[in-house]
């Protein structure tokens, strides 16, 4: 479960293909979007099937908010590099500890998938 959280996205990897299918069947008057973390092979196969059977293509854009740092001391990544290079007299263990605490956390890349659905409706439903 922690791996799924670390990968990011709004849907876990086992349900990605189902969400992509629902997006392709959604109403055709608006754009459906979802943020997905690590893309599975099943999701890639599902997008190929959706393109073949429903003629719906997905636009895939890389998400830009994947780097999260500690902003409490308001140091930028440039100042991190300056501090790293200026501590030549510190011991090796101190350098390793400083590198792990000051560097911003980089998460795996996540992507925004968007498409316009085909607007599937239930024609068997009785209307009054």
N, CA, C and O of each residue as an XYZ file, in Angstrom:
512
protein
N       0.825     -1.184      0.000
C       0.000      0.000      0.000
C       0.877      1.259      0.000
O       0.535      2.255     -0.637
N       1.997      1.212      0.709
C       2.883      2.372      0.717
C       3.498      2.608     -0.657
O       3.755      3.753     -1.028
N       3.735      1.549     -1.412
C       4.242      1.708     -2.775
C       3.237      2.453     -3.647
O       3.623      3.299     -4.454
N       1.963      2.147     -3.492
C       0.924      2.824     -4.275
C       0.849      4.303     -3.905
O       0.660      5.148     -4.780
N       0.992      4.622     -2.636
C       0.974      6.018     -2.207
C       2.197      6.743     -2.747
O       2.096      7.882     -3.204
N       3.367      6.079     -2.695
C       4.596      6.688     -3.180
C       4.539      6.942     -4.681
O       5.088      7.935     -5.156
N       3.874      6.050     -5.445
C       3.770      6.217     -6.894
C       2.881      7.390     -7.270
O       2.979      7.900     -8.385
N       2.030      7.820     -6.380
C       1.177      8.975     -6.644
C      -0.017      8.606     -7.501
O      -0.259      7.431     -7.776
N      -0.746      9.599     -7.913
C      -1.920      9.370     -8.740
C      -3.174      9.265     -7.896
O      -3.115      9.139     -6.672
N      -4.303      9.318     -8.569
C      -5.589      9.266     -7.887
C      -6.142      7.855     -7.813
O      -7.091      7.606     -7.069
N      -5.571      6.931     -8.565
C      -6.074      5.560     -8.644
C      -4.903      4.609     -8.470
O      -3.814      4.862     -8.986
N      -5.119      3.509     -7.743
C      -4.040      2.544     -7.607
C      -3.844      1.780     -8.907
O      -4.687      1.829     -9.803
N      -2.735      1.081     -9.001
C      -2.353      0.463    -10.277
C      -3.288     -0.658    -10.702
O      -3.393     -0.936    -11.896
N      -3.968     -1.309     -9.773
C      -4.856     -2.407    -10.157
C      -6.163     -1.919    -10.780
O      -6.824     -2.690    -11.475
N      -6.554     -0.670    -10.554
C      -7.823     -0.147    -11.079
C      -7.652      0.890    -12.181
O      -8.636      1.507    -12.592
N      -6.450      1.098    -12.665
C      -6.212      2.107    -13.700
C      -6.992      1.818    -14.967
O      -7.604      2.725    -15.530
N      -6.985      0.588    -15.424
C      -7.646      0.261    -16.695
C      -9.158      0.471    -16.598
O      -9.789      0.872    -17.575
N      -9.741      0.202    -15.428
C     -11.175      0.405    -15.247
C     -11.533      1.885    -15.331
O     -12.536      2.247    -15.946
N     -10.726      2.734    -14.721
C     -10.974      4.178    -14.766
C     -10.842      4.696    -16.193
O     -11.637      5.530    -16.624
N      -9.844      4.210    -16.928
C      -9.678      4.632    -18.325
C     -10.880      4.227    -19.171
O     -11.310      4.981    -20.043
N     -11.422      3.036    -18.916
C     -12.616      2.589    -19.636
C     -13.811      3.481    -19.314
O     -14.547      3.875    -20.219
N     -14.011      3.802    -18.050
C     -15.132      4.671    -17.672
C     -14.987      6.069    -18.261
O     -15.978      6.688    -18.650
N     -13.754      6.568    -18.326
C     -13.530      7.871    -18.944
C     -13.906      7.851    -20.421
O     -14.473      8.819    -20.927
N     -13.599      6.764    -21.116
C     -13.893      6.694    -22.545
C     -15.386      6.561    -22.813
O     -15.845      6.928    -23.895
N     -16.156      6.046    -21.859
C     -17.597      5.882    -22.024
C     -18.397      7.068    -21.478
O     -19.621      7.088    -21.601
N     -17.738      8.039    -20.889
C     -18.407      9.185    -20.258
C     -19.084     10.070    -21.306
O     -18.962      9.847    -22.510
N     -19.797     11.074    -20.810
C     -20.521     12.003    -21.685
C     -19.555     12.707    -22.630
O     -18.414     13.003    -22.276
N     -20.040     12.967    -23.838
C     -19.182     13.541    -24.874
C     -19.148     15.073    -24.862
O     -18.552     15.683    -25.750
N     -19.777     15.694    -23.873
C     -19.799     17.155    -23.858
C     -18.743     17.773    -22.951
O     -18.635     18.998    -22.890
N     -17.957     16.955    -22.242
C     -16.885     17.518    -21.409
C     -15.667     16.585    -21.412
O     -15.748     15.431    -21.834
N     -14.551     17.114    -20.934
C     -13.290     16.375    -20.934
C     -13.127     15.683    -19.587
O     -13.316     16.298    -18.538
N     -12.777     14.409    -19.621
C     -12.490     13.650    -18.404
C     -10.987     13.616    -18.196
O     -10.230     13.422    -19.147
N     -10.546     13.806    -16.940
C      -9.122     13.792    -16.626
C      -8.886     12.981    -15.363
O      -9.723     12.945    -14.462
N      -7.708     12.317    -15.316
C      -7.303     11.586    -14.124
C      -5.779     11.621    -14.034
O      -5.084     11.597    -15.050
N      -5.270     11.677    -12.799
C      -3.821     11.647    -12.568
C      -3.446     10.221    -12.172
O      -3.970      9.679    -11.199
N      -2.529      9.618    -12.940
C      -2.095      8.256    -12.678
C      -0.607      8.244    -12.373
O       0.167      9.005    -12.954
N      -0.223      7.383    -11.464
C       1.179      7.215    -11.115
C       1.861      6.291    -12.116
O       1.836      6.543    -13.321
N       2.461      5.234    -11.620
C       3.137      4.258    -12.479
C       2.104      3.584    -13.373
O       1.116      3.043    -12.877
N       2.324      3.611    -14.688
C       1.381      3.059    -15.652
C       1.640      1.561    -15.797
O       2.782      1.144    -15.993
N       0.588      0.755    -15.701
C       0.735     -0.689    -15.808
C       0.573     -1.149    -17.250
O       0.066     -0.413    -18.097
N       1.007     -2.364    -17.514
C       0.853     -2.940    -18.856
C      -0.616     -3.149    -19.199
O      -1.009     -3.024    -20.359
N      -1.433     -3.469    -18.188
C      -2.865     -3.645    -18.421
C      -3.512     -2.337    -18.864
O      -4.418     -2.345    -19.697
N      -3.055     -1.221    -18.317
C      -3.605      0.081    -18.707
C      -3.230      0.419    -20.141
O      -4.044      0.969    -20.883
N      -2.013      0.098    -20.533
C      -1.576      0.345    -21.907
C      -2.394     -0.509    -22.872
O      -2.824     -0.028    -23.921
N      -2.609     -1.790    -22.512
C      -3.420     -2.669    -23.354
C      -4.864     -2.167    -23.430
O      -5.487     -2.224    -24.490
N      -5.395     -1.676    -22.308
C      -6.766     -1.153    -22.297
C      -6.888      0.076    -23.191
O      -7.887      0.224    -23.895
N      -5.892      0.962    -23.176
C      -5.951      2.140    -24.052
C      -5.907      1.732    -25.517
O      -6.547      2.372    -26.351
N      -5.172      0.690    -25.844
C      -5.156      0.197    -27.229
C      -6.517     -0.354    -27.626
O      -6.979     -0.111    -28.740
N      -7.172     -1.099    -26.720
C      -8.510     -1.630    -27.004
C      -9.536     -0.504    -27.140
O     -10.402     -0.543    -28.014
N      -9.428      0.500    -26.267
C     -10.359      1.630    -26.331
C     -10.199      2.372    -27.651
O     -11.187      2.781    -28.261
N      -8.962      2.544    -28.089
C      -8.733      3.229    -29.360
C      -9.301      2.420    -30.517
O      -9.855      2.986    -31.460
N      -9.166      1.104    -30.451
C      -9.632      0.238    -31.527
C     -11.161      0.147    -31.583
O     -11.748      0.237    -32.661
N     -11.800     -0.029    -30.432
C     -13.244     -0.276    -30.409
C     -14.086      0.986    -30.282
O     -15.169      1.065    -30.862
N     -13.612      1.964    -29.540
C     -14.405      3.176    -29.300
C     -13.904      4.388    -30.063
O     -14.573      5.420    -30.087
N     -12.739      4.282    -30.688
C     -12.119      5.382    -31.415
C     -11.913      6.607    -30.519
O     -12.150      7.745    -30.926
N     -11.468      6.343    -29.293
C     -11.169      7.401    -28.328
C      -9.677      7.366    -28.057
O      -9.114      6.322    -27.727
N      -9.040      8.536    -28.204
C      -7.615      8.638    -27.924
C      -7.408      9.476    -26.668
O      -8.151     10.423    -26.410
N      -6.403      9.121    -25.902
C      -6.082      9.833    -24.681
C      -4.941     10.809    -24.919
O      -3.983     10.505    -25.629
N      -5.058     11.972    -24.321
C      -3.952     12.931    -24.309
C      -3.215     12.700    -22.992
O      -3.826     12.701    -21.924
N      -1.908     12.502    -23.074
C      -1.105     12.206    -21.891
C      -0.115     13.347    -21.681
O       0.686     13.653    -22.564
N      -0.174     13.969    -20.511
C       0.734     15.061    -20.168
C       1.420     14.735    -18.849
O       0.815     14.161    -17.943
N       2.683     15.108    -18.755
C       3.428     14.855    -17.527
C       2.985     15.842    -16.450
O       2.846     17.037    -16.709
N       2.768     15.337    -15.258
C       2.367     16.175    -14.133
C       3.585     16.920    -13.611
O       4.669     16.344    -13.512
N       3.419     18.198    -13.276
C       4.556     19.034    -12.908
C       4.746     19.208    -11.413
O       5.711     19.856    -11.009
N       3.882     18.666    -10.574
C       3.998     18.879     -9.128
C       4.554     17.660     -8.407
O       4.036     17.275     -7.359
N       5.606     17.044     -8.956
C       6.122     15.805     -8.404
C       7.261     15.982     -7.414
O       7.645     15.005     -6.772
N       7.820     17.174     -7.256
C       8.913     17.383     -6.312
C       8.363     18.101     -5.098
O       7.803     19.192     -5.199
N       8.534     17.470     -3.948
C       8.046     18.052     -2.704
C       9.235     18.205     -1.783
O       9.929     17.230     -1.492
N       9.477     19.421     -1.320
C      10.595     19.681     -0.426
C      10.109     20.248      0.888
O       8.937     20.599      1.029
N      11.006     20.338      1.845
C      10.686     20.929      3.133
C      10.905     22.423      3.033
O      12.049     22.871      2.947
N       9.837     23.208      3.042
C       9.937     24.656      2.882
C      10.014     25.384      4.219
O       9.916     26.610      4.249
N      10.189     24.658      5.329
C      10.181     25.306      6.630
C      11.374     26.229      6.823
O      11.242     27.267      7.472
N      12.551     25.874      6.272
C      13.703     26.747      6.404
C      13.947     27.553      5.135
O      14.965     28.240      5.039
N      13.062     27.492      4.176
C      13.052     28.266      2.929
C      14.380     28.233      2.182
O      14.829     29.263      1.681
N      15.012     27.070      2.101
C      16.220     26.923      1.296
C      15.843     26.349     -0.055
O      15.025     25.434     -0.150
N      16.439     26.887     -1.086
C      16.180     26.373     -2.423
C      17.184     25.286     -2.742
O      18.100     25.029     -1.960
N      17.016     24.647     -3.887
C      17.920     23.585     -4.300
C      19.311     24.128     -4.596
O      20.296     23.407     -4.438
N      19.412     25.394     -5.024
C      20.721     26.005     -5.269
C      21.509     26.165     -3.975
O      22.712     25.905     -3.944
N      20.848     26.587     -2.922
C      21.550     26.732     -1.646
C      21.943     25.377     -1.085
O      22.925     25.267     -0.351
N      21.181     24.344     -1.427
C      21.542     22.984     -1.023
C      22.871     22.595     -1.648
O      23.724     22.011     -0.980
N      23.055     22.915     -2.922
C      24.310     22.592     -3.600
C      25.472     23.376     -2.993
O      26.565     22.827     -2.856
N      25.266     24.669     -2.619
C      26.316     25.464     -2.005
C      26.727     24.880     -0.661
O      27.916     24.793     -0.356
N      25.739     24.478      0.148
C      26.039     23.885      1.449
C      26.763     22.558      1.298
O      27.648     22.234      2.090
N      26.397     21.806      0.303
C      27.004     20.502      0.069
C      28.481     20.660     -0.290
O      29.315     19.879      0.166
N      28.808     21.668     -1.105
C      30.186     21.865     -1.548
C      31.050     22.566     -0.495
O      32.268     22.388     -0.509
N      30.480     23.341      0.399
C      31.264     24.099      1.369
C      31.662     23.291      2.598
O      32.493     23.754      3.379
N      31.110     22.117      2.796
C      31.390     21.317      3.985
C      32.460     20.264      3.714
O      32.227     19.077      3.941
N      33.629     20.683      3.231
C      34.699     19.737      2.937
C      35.373     19.221      4.207
O      35.952     18.135      4.190
N      35.312     19.980      5.319
C      35.987     19.589      6.536
C      35.164     18.646      7.395
O      35.694     18.059      8.339
N      33.891     18.486      7.096
C      33.026     17.620      7.897
C      33.351     16.160      7.616
O      33.888     15.818      6.563
N      33.020     15.322      8.562
C      33.300     13.892      8.378
C      32.333     13.284      7.373
O      31.340     13.911      7.003
N      32.620     12.070      6.935
C      31.796     11.409      5.909
C      30.401     11.110      6.428
O      29.431     11.212      5.676
N      30.281     10.747      7.686
C      28.956     10.451      8.230
C      28.099     11.705      8.323
O      26.890     11.640      8.099
N      28.699     12.840      8.649
C      27.952     14.093      8.696
C      27.465     14.494      7.317
O      26.353     15.004      7.176
N      28.284     14.271      6.294
C      27.888     14.607      4.919
C      26.709     13.744      4.471
O      25.777     14.247      3.844
N      26.744     12.450      4.787
C      25.648     11.570      4.382
C      24.363     11.980      5.063
O      23.301     11.977      4.440
N      24.445     12.334      6.344
C      23.257     12.751      7.069
C      22.684     14.044      6.502
O      21.465     14.178      6.395
N      23.537     14.994      6.139
C      23.091     16.270      5.586
C      22.457     16.064      4.210
O      21.464     16.716      3.889
N      23.016     15.165      3.393
C      22.468     14.914      2.061
C      21.069     14.338      2.147
O      20.219     14.688      1.328
N      20.800     13.470      3.105
C      19.483     12.839      3.191
C      18.444     13.770      3.777
O      17.261     13.618      3.472
N      18.833     14.732      4.610
C      17.841     15.588      5.239
C      17.526     16.843      4.442
O      16.410     17.353      4.544
N      18.460     17.361      3.653
C      18.242     18.632      2.961
C      17.689     18.475      1.555
O      17.074     19.406      1.036
N      17.885     17.346      0.936
C      17.490     17.174     -0.464
C      15.973     16.983     -0.567
O      15.402     16.219      0.212
N      15.306     17.663     -1.513
C      13.868     17.469     -1.682
C      13.559     16.055     -2.177
O      14.348     15.456     -2.909
N      12.426     15.544     -1.777
C      12.016     14.200     -2.160
C      11.500     14.196     -3.586
O      10.622     14.985     -3.936
N      12.041     13.315     -4.407
C      11.573     13.182     -5.787
C      10.731     11.928     -5.899
O      11.203     10.823     -5.629
N       9.496     12.102     -6.296
C       8.584     10.982     -6.479
C       8.659     10.503     -7.919
O       9.111     11.245     -8.791
N       8.221      9.269     -8.187
C       8.166      8.809     -9.583
C       7.242      9.717    -10.390
O       6.315     10.321     -9.850
N       7.506      9.801    -11.666
C       6.711     10.684    -12.522
C       5.265     10.200    -12.562
O       4.989      9.002    -12.622
N       4.363     11.158    -12.528
C       2.951     10.854    -12.694
C       2.444     11.618    -13.914
O       3.041     12.606    -14.343
N       1.343     11.143    -14.456
C       0.846     11.676    -15.723
C      -0.630     12.005    -15.605
O      -1.365     11.373    -14.847
N      -1.052     13.005    -16.369
C      -2.461     13.386    -16.468
C      -3.013     12.809    -17.771
O      -2.538     13.146    -18.855
N      -4.001     11.951    -17.662
C      -4.666     11.363    -18.821
C      -5.983     12.092    -19.015
O      -6.747     12.263    -18.066
N      -6.253     12.525    -20.246
C      -7.507     13.208    -20.527
C      -8.069     12.719    -21.856
O      -7.329     12.368    -22.774
N      -9.394     12.706    -21.933
C     -10.068     12.294    -23.172
C     -11.491     12.838    -23.170
O     -12.001     13.290    -22.146
N     -12.111     12.785    -24.331
C     -13.528     13.107    -24.479
C     -14.236     11.793    -24.764
O     -13.938     11.120    -25.751
N     -15.165     11.432    -23.904
C     -15.855     10.152    -24.018
C     -16.810     10.089    -25.194
O     -17.044     11.081    -25.883
N     -17.355      8.899    -25.408
C     -18.272      8.693    -26.535
C     -19.722      8.959    -26.164
O     -20.586      8.981    -27.040
N     -20.003      9.160    -24.884
C     -21.366      9.479    -24.466
C     -22.295      8.286    -24.514
O     -23.421      8.407    -24.997
N     -21.864      7.154    -24.033
C     -22.678      5.942    -24.032
C     -23.869      6.115    -23.100
O     -23.713      6.553    -21.960
N     -25.045      5.775    -23.579
C     -26.252      5.836    -22.762
C     -26.937      4.480    -22.772
O     -26.711      3.670    -23.672
N     -27.758      4.237    -21.789
C     -28.484      2.986    -21.671
C     -29.759      3.085    -22.507
O     -30.717      3.734    -22.088
N     -29.788      2.461    -23.666
C     -30.967      2.549    -24.534
C     -32.080      1.597    -24.100
O     -33.220      1.732    -24.546
N     -31.754      0.626    -23.225
C     -32.752     -0.311    -22.747
C     -33.560      0.271    -21.597
O     -34.579     -0.304    -21.215
N     -33.140      1.374    -21.047
C     -33.825      1.994    -19.923
C     -35.147      2.611    -20.385
O     -35.196      3.346    -21.372
N     -36.202      2.299    -19.657
C     -37.520      2.826    -20.013
C     -37.666      4.234    -19.458
O     -37.408      4.475    -18.279
N     -38.075      5.153    -20.303
C     -38.316      6.524    -19.876
C     -39.817      6.786    -19.872
O     -40.563      6.180    -20.641
N     -40.243      7.670    -19.022
C     -41.670      7.964    -18.922
C     -42.058      9.133    -19.763
O     -43.229      9.511    -19.791
